[in-house]
Amino acid sequence: MNKIKLKILLTCLCSVVLILCALLVVVNVAIPKDLERRAKKAIEYEYGEYDPEDDNKGINFLSSSVGYLEMGQDDADYIYLTEIEKAVLSFCKDKPIVDGEFYRMKDRNNNLIFATYISDESSAERYEYALYVDISAILNYVKWLNFMFGGAVILVGAIICAIGLKLGKTIESAQEIRQSFFQNASHELKTPLMAIQGYAEGIQTGVLPTNESVSVILEESDRMTVLIEELLALSKIDSAQTKSDFKETDVTEIIKSVVNSFLPAFENSQKELTVELCDEAVVLCDERQTRKAVSNLISNAFKFCKTTVYVECVNEKDKVRITISDDGEGIEKEDEPHIFDRFYTGKKGNTGIGLALTKEIIKMHGGNIRAYNRNGAVFEITLPTGRKIK
C-alpha cells in the first residue's frame, strides 16, 4: 500500500499515453494507408472494363473522385489545367511512362495517388494518360480530427488522473487510519492489561492485598471488555458489516430505559439525573444502536458532572432533538474540534472511542451530533423523522 497514490497516478498517465499513441498511429499511419489502398482500387476499377456480373467490385467512396489527365499536353493548354493536374504533369516530366504504374505524390500542397497508362491504339494514335485521386482534403480533415480527439483524450486523461489521484489519497488515508486504529487500540488495551498483570503479580508475591487487587483487576477487566466491544462495533460499521434493523420507534421509550439503568449509579454517587421528555418522538432507528449512543453520552456526563446530569428530548417539526448536559467543568476549548475523533487524547489525558462510536451510530441514522459548553458540557443529537433510513 506504500505510495499507492503515485502508483495509481502513473497507471492513469501510462494509460492515457498509450491511448494517445494508439490514436496517433491510427490517424497518421493506418488511415493514410487505408486511403491509399482505396484510391488504388478506385483507379483500377476506373481503368478496368465494365463487368455487369460484378458491378460493385472496386467501388468505394473515392471512386467518384477519380480524375483523368492526358499527358504530353502543349504549354498552351496549361492555362486550362488545375493546380493538381499541373503538379502531376510536373512530377512525370522527363520520366518514362510505365503502363499501370502507381505513384504517390506528397508535398506541401498536394497529396495524390495516381497511375499512368498507355492507350491500346496503334502506335500512331497511342497516347499516355493518368488517373488520379486527390486525398489531401480527407487527410486535412483527419488531421483536424487528430487534434480534436487528441485534445479530448488529454482532457479526459487529466480528469482520470485527477480522479485517480483523489482515489489514491483516499486509499492511503484509509490505510493510515487503519494503521493508526490498530496502534491506538493496542495502546488502549495495553494500559488495563498492564494493570491486571501488575496486581496479579502483586497477589502472587503477596506484596498487595488480595481483596483490593481483585477489585482493581475486575475493574480493569470490565474496562477492557467495554473497549473491545466498542472496537468491534466501530470495525463492523467501517466494514459495513453492521446489520441494522430500522423501525419506527418512540425514542423517548429508549431514553427512559437507559435512564432507569443508570439510576442506581446516580443514587449511590449522590448525583441527580433530571429528565424532561416530550410525550412522543417517533423516529426510524435501530433500537439497540440508539440505546448504545444515548448510554455512552449519559455515561460520559455521569463521569464528568459535579452534581447533576440533564436529559431532554424535544419533538420538533421534522426532527427529534436529544440533549444530554452536565454541570461539570465542560469541554476544553482545545478539545472541542476533536472531541469525536477516534483515540483522541484530550488536554486532561482522557482518551477513548465511545464518542467516536456514538457519532458513527448517529450518522448511520441520518442524524447529526455536536458538542459545546453551556454551564458544563452539552451533547446534542438530532434525528430525522418521516423518512426511511437506507
C-alpha positions in Angstrom: 0.0 0.0 0.0 3.1 2.3 0.1 2.9 5.2 -2.4 -0.3 3.8 -3.8 -1.3 7.4 -4.8 1.8 7.6 -7.1 1.2 4.1 -8.5 -2.4 4.9 -9.4 -1.4 8.2 -11.0 1.4 6.6 -13.0 -1.1 3.9 -14.2 -3.5 6.5 -15.3 -0.8 8.5 -17.1 0.5 5.4 -18.8 -3.0 4.5 -20.0 -3.5 8.0 -21.4 -0.2 7.9 -23.2 -0.9 4.5 -24.7 -4.4 5.6 -25.9 -2.9 8.8 -27.3 -0.1 6.9 -29.1 -2.7 4.4 -30.5 -4.8 7.4 -31.7 -1.7 8.9 -33.4 -0.8 5.6 -35.1 -4.3 5.2 -36.4 -4.7 8.7 -37.6 -1.2 9.2 -39.1 -0.4 5.7 -40.3 -3.4 3.4 -40.6 -5.9 5.9 -42.1 -3.4 7.2 -44.8 -2.5 3.6 -45.7 -6.2 2.7 -46.0 -6.9 5.8 -48.1 -4.0 4.9 -50.4 -5.3 1.4 -50.8 -8.9 2.6 -51.6 -7.6 5.2 -54.0 -5.7 2.5 -55.9 -8.8 0.2 -56.0 -10.9 3.1 -57.3 -8.3 3.9 -60.1 -8.1 0.2 -61.0 -11.8 0.0 -61.3 -12.0 3.2 -63.4 -9.3 1.8 -65.7 -10.9 -1.7 -66.0 -13.7 -2.7 -68.2 -17.3 -2.7 -67.1 -18.3 -6.1 -65.6 -22.1 -6.4 -65.3 -21.8 -9.5 -63.1 -19.6 -7.8 -60.6 -20.7 -4.2 -60.8 -19.6 -3.2 -57.3 -16.1 -4.6 -57.4 -13.6 -1.9 -56.5 -16.2 0.7 -55.9 -15.7 2.8 -52.7 -16.2 6.4 -51.6 -13.2 7.5 -53.6 -14.5 6.1 -56.9 -16.3 9.3 -57.8 -13.1 11.4 -57.1 -11.0 9.7 -59.8 -9.7 12.3 -62.3 -8.4 11.9 -65.8 -5.4 13.7 -67.2 -3.8 13.3 -70.7 0.0 13.5 -70.7 2.2 15.4 -73.1 0.0 18.5 -73.4 1.3 21.6 -75.0 2.3 24.6 -72.9 -0.7 26.5 -74.3 -3.1 24.0 -72.7 -1.6 24.6 -69.2 -3.9 27.6 -68.6 -6.9 25.2 -68.6 -5.4 22.8 -66.1 -5.9 22.7 -62.4 -3.1 23.1 -59.9 -3.4 19.3 -59.2 -3.1 18.4 -62.9 -0.1 20.8 -63.3 1.6 19.1 -60.3 1.0 15.6 -61.9 2.5 16.7 -65.2 5.4 18.3 -63.5 6.0 15.2 -61.4 6.0 13.0 -64.6 8.1 15.3 -66.7 11.3 13.7 -68.1 10.2 10.3 -66.6 9.5 7.3 -68.7 5.8 6.4 -68.7 5.2 2.9 -67.4 1.8 1.4 -68.1 -0.2 0.7 -64.9 2.5 2.2 -62.5 1.2 3.8 -59.3 2.8 6.8 -57.8 2.3 8.7 -54.5 2.9 12.5 -54.8 3.1 14.2 -51.4 4.2 17.8 -50.9 3.1 20.8 -49.0 0.0 21.5 -51.1 -0.9 18.1 -52.6 -1.4 14.5 -51.5 -2.2 12.5 -54.6 -2.4 8.9 -55.7 -2.2 8.4 -59.4 -1.3 5.8 -62.1 0.0 6.2 -65.6 -1.4 4.3 -68.6 -0.7 3.9 -72.3 -3.6 3.5 -74.7 -4.0 0.4 -76.7 -4.4 2.1 -80.1 -1.9 1.8 -82.9 1.5 3.4 -82.4 0.4 6.5 -84.4 -2.6 7.1 -82.2 -1.2 5.9 -78.9 -1.3 8.4 -76.1 -0.4 8.5 -72.4 -2.7 9.5 -69.6 -3.0 9.4 -65.9 -5.9 8.6 -63.5 -5.5 10.3 -60.1 -7.2 10.7 -56.8 -6.6 13.7 -54.5 -6.8 12.6 -50.9 -5.4 15.8 -49.4 -8.8 17.2 -48.3 -9.6 14.0 -46.5 -6.2 13.9 -44.8 -6.5 17.5 -43.7 -9.9 16.7 -42.2 -8.4 13.7 -40.5 -5.6 15.8 -39.1 -8.2 18.2 -37.7 -9.9 15.2 -36.1 -6.5 14.2 -34.8 -6.1 17.4 -32.9 -9.7 17.3 -31.7 -9.6 13.7 -30.4 -6.1 14.2 -29.1 -7.2 17.2 -27.1 -10.3 15.2 -25.9 -8.0 12.3 -24.8 -5.7 14.6 -22.9 -8.7 16.3 -21.2 -10.3 13.0 -20.3 -6.9 11.7 -19.2 -6.4 14.8 -17.0 -9.8 14.1 -15.4 -9.0 10.4 -14.9 -5.6 11.3 -13.4 -7.3 13.7 -11.0 -9.8 11.1 -10.0 -7.0 8.5 -9.7 -5.0 10.9 -7.5 -8.0 11.5 -5.3 -8.7 7.8 -5.1 -5.1 7.2 -4.2 -5.3 9.8 -1.4 -8.4 8.2 -0.1 -6.9 4.7 -0.1 -3.7 6.0 1.6 -5.7 7.9 4.1 -7.8 4.8 4.8 -4.6 2.8 5.2 -3.2 5.4 7.6 -6.4 5.4 9.6 -6.4 1.7 9.8 -2.8 1.6 10.9 -3.4 4.3 13.5 -6.5 2.5 14.6 -4.6 -0.7 15.4 -1.7 1.2 17.1 -4.1 3.2 19.3 -6.2 0.1 20.0 -3.1 -1.7 21.1 -2.1 1.2 23.3 -5.6 1.4 24.9 -5.6 -2.3 25.6 -2.1 -2.3 26.9 -3.0 0.0 29.8 -5.6 -2.2 31.5 -3.5 -5.3 30.7 -0.5 -3.9 32.5 -2.7 -3.0 35.5 -4.1 -6.5 35.6 -0.7 -8.1 35.2 0.8 -5.8 37.9 -1.9 -6.5 40.5 -1.9 -10.3 39.6 1.8 -10.4 40.3 1.3 -8.4 43.5 -1.2 -11.1 44.7 1.2 -13.8 43.6 4.1 -12.4 45.6 2.0 -11.3 48.5 3.0 -7.6 48.1 -0.5 -6.3 47.5 -3.7 -7.2 49.5 -5.9 -9.7 47.7 -9.2 -8.0 48.1 -8.1 -4.6 46.8 -6.1 -6.2 44.0 -9.0 -8.4 42.8 -11.3 -5.3 42.8 -8.8 -3.4 40.5 -8.4 -6.5 38.3 -12.2 -6.8 37.8 -12.5 -3.1 37.2 -9.8 -3.1 34.5 -11.2 -6.3 33.0 -14.6 -4.5 32.7 -12.9 -1.5 31.1 -11.1 -3.7 28.6 -14.3 -5.6 27.8 -16.1 -2.3 27.0 -13.2 -1.1 24.9 -13.1 -4.4 22.9 -16.8 -4.2 22.3 -16.5 -0.6 21.1 -13.6 -1.5 18.8 -15.6 -4.4 17.3 -18.6 -2.2 16.9 -16.6 0.5 15.1 -14.9 -2.1 12.9 -18.2 -3.5 11.8 -19.5 -0.1 11.0 -16.4 0.7 9.0 -16.6 -2.5 7.0 -20.4 -2.2 6.5 -21.0 -5.4 8.4 -23.4 -3.9 10.9 -26.9 -5.3 10.4 -29.3 -2.6 11.4 -33.0 -3.1 12.0 -34.6 0.3 11.4 -38.1 0.6 12.7 -40.5 3.3 13.7 -39.7 3.7 17.4 -40.6 6.1 20.1 -37.1 7.3 21.1 -38.5 8.6 24.5 -39.0 5.0 25.5 -35.4 4.2 24.7 -34.2 7.1 26.8 -36.4 6.1 29.7 -35.0 2.6 29.6 -31.4 3.9 29.5 -32.1 6.4 32.3 -33.6 3.6 34.5 -30.4 1.5 34.1 -28.3 4.5 35.3 -30.5 5.4 38.3 -28.7 3.1 40.8 -25.3 4.5 39.9 -26.6 8.1 40.4 -28.2 7.3 43.7 -25.0 5.6 45.0 -22.9 8.6 44.0 -25.5 11.1 45.4 -25.8 12.7 42.0 -29.0 13.8 40.3 -30.4 12.7 36.9 -33.0 15.1 35.6 -35.1 14.0 32.7 -37.6 16.1 30.6 -39.2 14.3 27.7 -41.9 15.1 25.2 -45.0 12.9 25.0 -43.8 11.1 21.9 -40.9 11.3 19.4 -41.1 8.6 16.7 -38.1 8.1 14.5 -36.8 5.4 12.2 -34.0 3.8 14.1 -32.2 0.7 15.2 -33.2 0.4 18.9 -30.1 -1.4 20.0 -27.7 1.1 18.4 -29.7 4.2 19.5 -29.7 2.8 23.1 -25.9 2.4 22.8 -25.4 6.1 21.6 -27.6 7.5 24.4 -26.0 5.3 27.0 -22.5 6.4 26.0 -23.4 10.1 26.4 -25.2 9.7 29.8 -22.2 7.6 31.0 -19.8 10.4 30.0 -22.0 13.0 31.6 -22.2 11.0 34.8 -18.4 10.7 34.9 -17.7 14.4 34.5 -20.6 16.1 36.2 -20.4 17.7 39.7 -23.9 17.1 40.9 -26.5 16.9 38.0 -27.0 15.4 34.6 -29.9 16.8 32.5 -31.5 14.8 29.7 -34.0 16.4 27.4 -35.9 15.2 24.3 -37.9 17.6 22.1 -40.0 16.8 19.1 -39.6 19.5 16.5 -41.1 19.8 13.0 -39.1 17.3 11.0 -36.6 16.2 13.6 -36.2 15.0 17.2 -33.6 16.8 19.3 -32.0 14.9 22.3 -29.8 17.0 24.6 -27.6 15.5 27.3 -25.8 18.0 29.5 -23.9 18.1 32.8 -22.8 20.8 35.3 -19.1 19.8 35.1 -16.1 21.8 34.0 -17.1 21.4 30.4 -15.0 20.6 27.3 -11.6 22.2 27.0 -11.5 24.7 24.1 -8.6 22.9 22.5 -10.5 19.6 22.6 -13.8 20.8 21.1 -12.8 20.3 17.4 -11.5 16.8 18.1 -14.0 15.5 20.7 -15.4 12.9 18.3 -12.1 11.8 16.9 -11.1 8.2 17.5 -8.5 7.7 20.3 -8.1 11.5 20.6 -6.2 12.3 23.8 -7.6 15.3 25.5 -5.8 18.0 27.4 -6.6 16.2 30.6 -5.4 12.9 29.2 -8.9 11.5 28.7 -8.9 9.0 25.8 -11.4 6.5 24.3 -13.6 5.7 21.4 -17.1 5.9 22.9 -17.8 9.3 21.4 -16.4 8.3 18.0 -18.7 5.2 18.1 -21.7 7.4 19.1 -21.0 9.8 16.2 -20.9 6.8 13.7 -24.2 5.5 15.0 -25.9 8.8 14.7 -24.5 9.2 11.1 -25.9 5.8 10.2 -29.3 7.1 11.3 -29.0 10.1 9.1 -28.7 12.5 12.1 -26.1 14.8 13.5 -24.3 15.2 16.8 -22.5 18.2 18.2 -20.8 19.2 21.4 -20.4 22.6 23.1 -20.2 24.2 26.5 -23.1 25.8 28.4 -22.6 25.7 32.2 -20.9 22.4 31.5 -20.6 20.0 28.6 -23.6 19.7 26.2 -24.1 17.0 23.7 -26.9 17.5 21.2 -28.3 14.8 18.9 -30.8 15.5 16.1 -32.5 12.6 14.3 -34.8 13.0 11.3 -38.4 11.9 11.2 -40.7 10.9 8.4 -38.2 9.3 6.0 -36.8 5.8 5.7 -33.2 5.2 6.5 -31.3 3.3 3.8 
